[in-house]
């Protein structure tokens, strides 16, 4: 299984020389492997670059697990070039929100006057399905979907296939005690080979945004330690964190990890590829 990162930011895209090494696109991660169609984790602005990688005029047959409908996780859909090609197919899965089905909720975002076209206007066949918490078989993988703490209904996902496991907890509200971990998060993350986890804030930033739905880098390390994961990937970087800041935060995270048994920590950047073999 190969994990490739096309967008690693949270909240809003950011561009410029100061973010060129890590990249400025929002949440887009792709799982690929022999014998199964790609599984996309979220549909942020990085999805455009995944589409470019497929080649001009290429069809796409894939599946997408969407955590929630905040802009930074869905804005890339109409800019994924293969979805503008007849014959492409994309099956998209996500939670309902306050009783509104996933497809209807998405359609409320992608329509005039907020956007000039609807998903139905795209030439590719895009099918939306509301999924409930629990275990599902998607693209030949065992997918566990559970709600995780955030500001709105949000899923985290655990994907298991061919003896490997990946957990994706892109947006995670840190508890005010900074210590306790939601049972659902532990269930998703327990013993996975790779945990991709929200790491948006420094402690100083969290103090002013403690109800904004995210967590500190140190809390991400705490979750990784509590779940005894193989590797932690820091993700959903704050748009205000330039490359040098992310370098510094990674050094600090690794020091914290060494003290609590998390010995493999990387910071996600566009183009990062992790192979599980």
C-alpha positions as a Markdown table, in Angstrom:
| # | Residue | x | y | z |
|---|---|---|---|---|
| 1 | Unk | 0.0 | 0.0 | 0.0 |
| 2 | Unk | 1.3 | 3.5 | -0.9 |
| 3 | Unk | 0.1 | 6.7 | 0.9 |
| 4 | Unk | 0.6 | 9.9 | -1.1 |
| 5 | Unk | 0.0 | 13.4 | 0.2 |
| 6 | Unk | -1.4 | 16.0 | -2.3 |
| 7 | Unk | -2.7 | 18.6 | 0.2 |
| 8 | Unk | -1.6 | 18.9 | 3.9 |
| 9 | Unk | -3.0 | 22.2 | 5.1 |
| 10 | Unk | -6.0 | 23.0 | 7.2 |
| 11 | Unk | -8.6 | 25.8 | 7.1 |
| 12 | Unk | -7.6 | 27.5 | 3.9 |
| 13 | Unk | -5.0 | 27.2 | 1.1 |
| 14 | Unk | -1.9 | 29.2 | 1.4 |
| 15 | Unk | 0.7 | 29.9 | -1.3 |
| 16 | Unk | 4.0 | 31.6 | -1.5 |
| 17 | Unk | 7.8 | 31.1 | -1.2 |
| 18 | Unk | 7.6 | 30.7 | 2.6 |
| 19 | Unk | 5.3 | 27.5 | 2.2 |
| 20 | Unk | 6.9 | 26.0 | -0.9 |
| 21 | Unk | 8.5 | 23.0 | 0.7 |
| 22 | Unk | 5.5 | 21.7 | 2.6 |
| 23 | Unk | 2.9 | 23.1 | 0.2 |
| 24 | Unk | -0.2 | 25.1 | 0.7 |
| 25 | Unk | -3.0 | 22.9 | -0.5 |
| 26 | Unk | -5.7 | 21.6 | 1.7 |
| 27 | Unk | -6.5 | 18.0 | 2.8 |
| 28 | Unk | -6.0 | 15.4 | 0.0 |
| 29 | Unk | -4.4 | 12.0 | 0.6 |
| 30 | Unk | -4.5 | 9.0 | -1.7 |
| 31 | Unk | -4.1 | 5.3 | -0.8 |
| 32 | Unk | -3.1 | 3.0 | -3.7 |
| 33 | Unk | -2.0 | -0.6 | -4.1 |
| 34 | Unk | -2.0 | -3.6 | -6.4 |
| 35 | Unk | -5.4 | -4.9 | -7.3 |
| 36 | Unk | -7.6 | -2.1 | -5.9 |
| 37 | Unk | -8.9 | 1.2 | -7.0 |
| 38 | Unk | -7.5 | 4.3 | -5.3 |
| 39 | Unk | -9.1 | 5.4 | -2.0 |
| 40 | Unk | -9.1 | 9.2 | -1.6 |
| 41 | Unk | -9.1 | 10.7 | 1.9 |
| 42 | Unk | -10.9 | 14.0 | 1.7 |
| 43 | Unk | -11.3 | 16.2 | -1.4 |
| 44 | Unk | -9.4 | 19.4 | -0.5 |
| 45 | Unk | -7.6 | 21.6 | -3.0 |
| 46 | Unk | -4.7 | 19.1 | -3.3 |
| 47 | Unk | -7.1 | 16.9 | -5.3 |
| 48 | Unk | -6.4 | 19.0 | -8.3 |
| 49 | Unk | -2.8 | 17.9 | -8.3 |
| 50 | Unk | -3.8 | 14.2 | -7.9 |
| 51 | Unk | -5.9 | 14.7 | -11.0 |
| 52 | Unk | -2.9 | 16.2 | -12.9 |
| 53 | Unk | -0.8 | 13.1 | -11.9 |
| 54 | Unk | -3.3 | 10.9 | -13.7 |
| 55 | Unk | -2.4 | 12.5 | -17.1 |
| 56 | Unk | -4.4 | 14.6 | -19.5 |
| 57 | Unk | -7.6 | 12.9 | -20.7 |
| 58 | Unk | -7.3 | 10.0 | -18.3 |
| 59 | Unk | -10.3 | 8.4 | -16.7 |
| 60 | Unk | -10.5 | 7.9 | -13.0 |
| 61 | Unk | -12.2 | 5.0 | -11.1 |
| 62 | Unk | -11.8 | 5.7 | -7.4 |
| 63 | Unk | -13.5 | 5.9 | -4.0 |
| 64 | Unk | -13.4 | 8.8 | -1.5 |
| 65 | Unk | -13.8 | 8.9 | 2.2 |
| 66 | Unk | -14.8 | 12.4 | 3.3 |
| 67 | Unk | -14.5 | 13.3 | 7.0 |
| 68 | Unk | -16.9 | 16.3 | 6.9 |
| 69 | Unk | -18.1 | 19.1 | 4.8 |
| 70 | Unk | -15.9 | 22.1 | 5.8 |
| 71 | Unk | -14.6 | 23.9 | 2.8 |
| 72 | Unk | -11.0 | 22.9 | 3.2 |
| 73 | Unk | -12.0 | 19.2 | 2.8 |
| 74 | Unk | -14.2 | 19.4 | -0.3 |
| 75 | Unk | -13.2 | 22.3 | -2.5 |
| 76 | Unk | -11.0 | 20.3 | -4.8 |
| 77 | Unk | -13.8 | 18.1 | -6.3 |
| 78 | Unk | -14.7 | 20.2 | -9.4 |
| 79 | Unk | -11.0 | 20.9 | -10.2 |
| 80 | Unk | -10.0 | 17.2 | -10.4 |
| 81 | Unk | -9.4 | 16.9 | -14.2 |
| 82 | Unk | -10.3 | 13.2 | -14.6 |
| 83 | Unk | -13.8 | 14.0 | -13.3 |
| 84 | Unk | -14.3 | 16.2 | -16.4 |
| 85 | Unk | -13.8 | 13.1 | -18.6 |
| 86 | Unk | -16.7 | 10.9 | -19.6 |
| 87 | Unk | -16.6 | 7.5 | -18.2 |
| 88 | Unk | -14.8 | 8.4 | -14.9 |
| 89 | Unk | -16.4 | 7.2 | -11.7 |
| 90 | Unk | -16.0 | 8.3 | -8.2 |
| 91 | Unk | -17.9 | 6.9 | -5.2 |
| 92 | Unk | -17.9 | 9.3 | -2.3 |
| 93 | Unk | -18.8 | 8.4 | 1.3 |
| 94 | Unk | -19.4 | 10.6 | 4.3 |
| 95 | Unk | -21.6 | 11.2 | 7.3 |
| 96 | Unk | -25.0 | 12.9 | 7.4 |
| 97 | Unk | -25.3 | 16.2 | 9.3 |
| 98 | Unk | -28.2 | 16.9 | 11.6 |
| 99 | Unk | -30.4 | 14.5 | 9.7 |
| 100 | Unk | -29.4 | 15.8 | 6.3 |
| 101 | Unk | -28.0 | 13.2 | 4.0 |
| 102 | Unk | -24.4 | 13.5 | 2.9 |
| 103 | Unk | -25.3 | 14.1 | -0.8 |
| 104 | Unk | -27.9 | 16.7 | 0.0 |
| 105 | Unk | -25.5 | 18.5 | 2.4 |
| 106 | Unk | -22.8 | 18.5 | -0.2 |
| 107 | Unk | -25.2 | 19.8 | -2.9 |
| 108 | Unk | -26.0 | 22.8 | -0.6 |
| 109 | Unk | -22.3 | 23.8 | -0.9 |
| 110 | Unk | -21.6 | 23.2 | -4.6 |
| 111 | Unk | -24.4 | 25.2 | -6.3 |
| 112 | Unk | -25.1 | 28.7 | -7.4 |
| 113 | Unk | -24.7 | 31.3 | -6.0 |
| 114 | Unk | -21.8 | 29.8 | -4.0 |
| 115 | Unk | -20.3 | 28.0 | -7.0 |
| 116 | Unk | -21.2 | 28.2 | -10.8 |
| 117 | Unk | -21.7 | 24.5 | -11.4 |
| 118 | Unk | -23.2 | 21.6 | -9.5 |
| 119 | Unk | -21.6 | 18.1 | -9.1 |
| 120 | Unk | -24.3 | 16.8 | -11.6 |
| 121 | Unk | -22.8 | 19.1 | -14.2 |
| 122 | Unk | -19.4 | 17.3 | -14.2 |
| 123 | Unk | -19.0 | 14.7 | -17.0 |
| 124 | Unk | -17.7 | 12.0 | -14.7 |
| 125 | Unk | -20.2 | 9.9 | -12.7 |
| 126 | Unk | -20.1 | 10.9 | -9.0 |
| 127 | Unk | -22.2 | 8.9 | -6.6 |
| 128 | Unk | -22.6 | 10.1 | -3.0 |
| 129 | Unk | -23.5 | 7.7 | -0.2 |
| 130 | Unk | -24.2 | 8.5 | 3.5 |
| 131 | Unk | -22.5 | 6.0 | 5.7 |
| 132 | Unk | -23.0 | 5.3 | 9.4 |
| 133 | Unk | -20.5 | 4.6 | 12.1 |
| 134 | Unk | -19.2 | 1.1 | 11.9 |
| 135 | Unk | -17.3 | -1.2 | 9.6 |
| 136 | Unk | -17.7 | -1.1 | 5.8 |
| 137 | Unk | -16.1 | -2.8 | 2.8 |
| 138 | Unk | -15.0 | -0.2 | 0.3 |
| 139 | Unk | -12.7 | -0.8 | -2.6 |
| 140 | Unk | -11.8 | -4.2 | -1.2 |
| 141 | Unk | -10.6 | -2.6 | 2.1 |
| 142 | Unk | -12.0 | -2.9 | 5.6 |
| 143 | Unk | -13.0 | 0.7 | 6.5 |
| 144 | Unk | -14.0 | 1.6 | 10.0 |
| 145 | Unk | -15.8 | 5.0 | 10.3 |
| 146 | Unk | -16.3 | 6.6 | 13.7 |
| 147 | Unk | -17.3 | 10.0 | 14.8 |
| 148 | Unk | -14.4 | 12.1 | 16.3 |
| 149 | Unk | -14.6 | 15.3 | 18.3 |
| 150 | Unk | -14.7 | 18.4 | 16.1 |
| 151 | Unk | -17.0 | 21.4 | 15.7 |
| 152 | Unk | -19.5 | 19.6 | 13.4 |
| 153 | Unk | -20.3 | 15.9 | 12.6 |
| 154 | Unk | -16.9 | 14.5 | 11.6 |
| 155 | Unk | -15.7 | 11.0 | 10.9 |
| 156 | Unk | -12.2 | 9.6 | 11.3 |
| 157 | Unk | -11.4 | 6.5 | 9.3 |
| 158 | Unk | -9.3 | 3.4 | 9.7 |
| 159 | Unk | -8.4 | 1.6 | 6.5 |
| 160 | Unk | -7.1 | -2.0 | 6.6 |
| 161 | Unk | -6.0 | -4.0 | 3.6 |
| 162 | Unk | -3.3 | -6.6 | 2.8 |
| 163 | Unk | -2.2 | -6.8 | 6.4 |
| 164 | Unk | -1.6 | -3.0 | 6.7 |
| 165 | Unk | -3.5 | -0.3 | 8.5 |
| 166 | Unk | -3.8 | 3.5 | 8.2 |
| 167 | Unk | -5.8 | 5.8 | 10.5 |
| 168 | Unk | -6.9 | 9.2 | 9.3 |
| 169 | Unk | -8.0 | 11.7 | 11.9 |
| 170 | Unk | -7.7 | 15.0 | 10.1 |
| 171 | Unk | -9.6 | 17.3 | 12.4 |
| 172 | Unk | -9.7 | 16.5 | 16.1 |
| 173 | Unk | -10.9 | 18.8 | 18.9 |
| 174 | Unk | -8.4 | 18.6 | 21.8 |
| 175 | Unk | -10.0 | 18.3 | 25.2 |
| 176 | Unk | -9.4 | 21.2 | 27.5 |
| 177 | Unk | -7.5 | 18.9 | 29.9 |
| 178 | Unk | -5.1 | 18.1 | 27.1 |
| 179 | Unk | -4.8 | 14.6 | 28.4 |
| 180 | Unk | -7.9 | 12.4 | 27.8 |
| 181 | Unk | -8.5 | 10.7 | 24.5 |
| 182 | Unk | -11.9 | 9.9 | 23.0 |
| 183 | Unk | -12.6 | 6.2 | 23.0 |
| 184 | Unk | -13.6 | 6.4 | 19.3 |
| 185 | Unk | -10.2 | 7.9 | 18.4 |
| 186 | Unk | -8.4 | 5.2 | 20.3 |
| 187 | Unk | -10.4 | 2.6 | 18.5 |
| 188 | Unk | -9.6 | 4.0 | 15.1 |
| 189 | Unk | -5.9 | 4.4 | 15.8 |
| 190 | Unk | -5.0 | 1.4 | 18.0 |
| 191 | Unk | -1.9 | -0.2 | 16.7 |
| 192 | Unk | -2.0 | 1.1 | 13.1 |
| 193 | Unk | 1.0 | 1.2 | 10.9 |
| 194 | Unk | 0.5 | 4.9 | 10.1 |
| 195 | Unk | -1.6 | 7.5 | 11.9 |
| 196 | Unk | -2.3 | 10.7 | 9.9 |
| 197 | Unk | -3.4 | 13.2 | 12.6 |
| 198 | Unk | -4.5 | 16.8 | 13.0 |
| 199 | Unk | -1.5 | 18.9 | 14.3 |
| 200 | Unk | -2.6 | 22.4 | 13.7 |
| 201 | Unk | -1.7 | 24.5 | 16.7 |
| 202 | Unk | 1.1 | 25.4 | 19.1 |
| 203 | Unk | 0.0 | 25.6 | 22.8 |
| 204 | Unk | 0.0 | 29.4 | 22.5 |
| 205 | Unk | -2.3 | 29.3 | 19.5 |
| 206 | Unk | -4.6 | 26.7 | 21.1 |
| 207 | Unk | -5.1 | 29.0 | 24.1 |
| 208 | Unk | -6.9 | 31.5 | 21.9 |
| 209 | Unk | -8.7 | 28.9 | 19.7 |
| 210 | Unk | -9.5 | 26.1 | 22.2 |
| 211 | Unk | -13.0 | 25.5 | 20.7 |
| 212 | Unk | -12.1 | 25.8 | 17.0 |
| 213 | Unk | -12.0 | 22.0 | 16.5 |
| 214 | Unk | -8.3 | 21.2 | 16.4 |
| 215 | Unk | -5.4 | 20.2 | 18.6 |
| 216 | Unk | -1.7 | 20.9 | 19.3 |
| 217 | Unk | 1.2 | 19.0 | 18.0 |
| 218 | Unk | 2.0 | 17.7 | 21.4 |
| 219 | Unk | -1.6 | 16.3 | 21.7 |
| 220 | Unk | -1.2 | 14.5 | 18.4 |
| 221 | Unk | 1.9 | 12.8 | 19.8 |
| 222 | Unk | -0.1 | 11.9 | 22.9 |
| 223 | Unk | -2.8 | 10.2 | 20.8 |
| 224 | Unk | -0.1 | 8.3 | 18.9 |
| 225 | Unk | 1.5 | 7.2 | 22.2 |
| 226 | Unk | -1.8 | 6.2 | 23.7 |
| 227 | Unk | -2.7 | 4.2 | 20.6 |
| 228 | Unk | 0.7 | 2.7 | 20.2 |
| 229 | Unk | 1.0 | 3.4 | 16.5 |
| 230 | Unk | 3.9 | 2.6 | 14.2 |
| 231 | Unk | 4.3 | 6.0 | 12.7 |
| 232 | Unk | 2.7 | 9.4 | 13.2 |
| 233 | Unk | 2.3 | 11.9 | 10.3 |
| 234 | Unk | 1.6 | 15.4 | 11.5 |
| 235 | Unk | -1.2 | 16.9 | 9.2 |
| 236 | Unk | -3.6 | 19.7 | 8.7 |
| 237 | Unk | -0.9 | 22.3 | 9.2 |
| 238 | Unk | -2.1 | 25.8 | 10.1 |
| 239 | Unk | -1.9 | 28.2 | 7.1 |
| 240 | Unk | 0.1 | 30.6 | 9.2 |
| 241 | Unk | 3.0 | 28.1 | 9.7 |
| 242 | Unk | 5.7 | 28.6 | 7.1 |
| 243 | Unk | 8.3 | 26.0 | 6.3 |
| 244 | Unk | 10.7 | 27.1 | 8.9 |
| 245 | Unk | 8.0 | 27.0 | 11.6 |
| 246 | Unk | 7.0 | 23.4 | 10.5 |
| 247 | Unk | 10.6 | 22.4 | 10.6 |
| 248 | Unk | 10.9 | 23.6 | 14.2 |
| 249 | Unk | 7.6 | 22.1 | 15.3 |
| 250 | Unk | 8.7 | 18.7 | 13.9 |
| 251 | Unk | 11.9 | 18.8 | 15.9 |
| 252 | Unk | 9.9 | 19.5 | 19.1 |
| 253 | Unk | 7.4 | 16.8 | 18.3 |
| 254 | Unk | 10.2 | 14.2 | 17.8 |
| 255 | Unk | 11.7 | 15.2 | 21.2 |
| 256 | Unk | 8.3 | 14.7 | 22.8 |
| 257 | Unk | 7.8 | 11.5 | 21.0 |
| 258 | Unk | 11.1 | 10.0 | 22.2 |
| 259 | Unk | 9.9 | 10.7 | 25.8 |
| 260 | Unk | 6.7 | 8.8 | 25.4 |
| 261 | Unk | 7.6 | 5.9 | 23.0 |
| 262 | Unk | 6.7 | 7.4 | 19.6 |
| 263 | Unk | 9.9 | 6.9 | 17.7 |
| 264 | Unk | 8.8 | 7.7 | 14.1 |
| 265 | Unk | 7.2 | 11.1 | 13.4 |
| 266 | Unk | 7.2 | 12.9 | 10.1 |
| 267 | Unk | 5.5 | 16.1 | 9.0 |
| 268 | Unk | 3.3 | 15.8 | 6.0 |
| 269 | Unk | 4.3 | 17.7 | 2.8 |
| 270 | Unk | 3.0 | 17.7 | -0.7 |
| 271 | Unk | 4.6 | 14.8 | -2.6 |
| 272 | Unk | 5.4 | 12.8 | 0.5 |
| 273 | Unk | 4.9 | 9.1 | -0.3 |
| 274 | Unk | 4.9 | 6.3 | 2.4 |
| 275 | Unk | 5.1 | 2.7 | 1.2 |
| 276 | Unk | 3.8 | -0.1 | 3.5 |
| 277 | Unk | 5.3 | -3.4 | 2.3 |
